[in-house]
């Protein structure tokens, strides 16, 4: 299993609904270890077999803004700076 940071551009209200929908999907061996919600984005630190499985897990038409394999130290982060 590998770590991925899955980022979507959503406002804070949409982010909570997105997280709820994302969490109800299962049976694919993917686990959300942590998530962060910003004013206009949500980031999920997930453990998954590969990048394709993370993309397949995302609900609805919400497109992935960023998806990358972060360093292990991200698991201990309490916040993320979403500034671009």
C-alpha positions in Angstrom: 0.0 0.0 0.0 1.1 3.5 -0.7 0.2 7.0 0.6 -1.6 9.5 -1.7 -2.7 13.1 -1.1 -6.0 13.5 -2.9 -7.0 17.2 -3.3 -10.3 18.6 -4.7 -11.4 22.2 -5.1 -14.6 22.5 -3.2 -16.0 25.0 -0.7 -16.2 24.0 2.9 -19.9 22.9 2.8 -19.3 20.8 -0.3 -16.2 19.3 1.3 -18.2 17.7 4.1 -20.7 16.2 1.7 -17.8 15.0 -0.5 -16.1 13.3 2.5 -19.3 11.6 3.6 -19.9 10.2 0.0 -16.2 9.2 -0.3 -16.3 7.4 3.0 -19.4 5.3 2.2 -17.7 3.7 -0.8 -15.6 0.7 0.2 -14.5 -2.8 -0.4 -11.5 -1.6 -2.4 -8.9 -1.6 0.3 -8.5 2.2 0.4 -8.4 3.9 3.8 -8.6 7.7 4.6 -6.0 8.2 7.3 -6.6 11.9 7.6 -8.4 14.8 5.9 -8.1 18.6 5.9 -10.8 21.1 4.9 -9.8 24.6 3.7 -12.0 27.5 2.4 -12.0 26.2 -1.1 -10.5 22.7 -1.0 -10.4 19.3 0.7 -7.3 17.1 1.0 -7.5 13.5 1.9 -4.4 11.5 3.0 -5.3 8.0 1.8 -3.6 4.6 1.9 -4.3 2.8 -1.4 -2.8 0.1 -3.7 -2.2 2.6 -6.6 -3.2 5.9 -8.1 -5.9 4.5 -10.3 -7.7 3.0 -7.3 -7.8 6.4 -5.7 -9.2 8.1 -8.8 -11.8 5.3 -9.1 -12.9 5.9 -5.5 -13.9 9.6 -6.0 -17.6 10.1 -6.0 -19.5 12.0 -8.7 -18.1 14.4 -11.2 -15.7 16.1 -8.9 -12.4 16.2 -10.6 -9.1 15.7 -8.8 -7.2 18.9 -8.5 -4.0 17.2 -7.4 -3.1 13.6 -6.6 0.4 12.8 -5.5 2.4 10.5 -3.2 3.4 12.6 -0.2 6.2 12.0 2.3 5.3 9.8 5.3 5.6 12.8 7.6 2.3 14.1 6.2 0.5 11.6 8.4 1.4 13.7 11.4 0.4 17.1 9.9 -2.4 18.9 11.7 -3.0 21.4 8.9 -2.3 22.2 5.3 -1.7 25.6 3.7 -4.0 25.5 0.7 -2.7 28.8 -0.7 -1.7 28.6 -4.3 
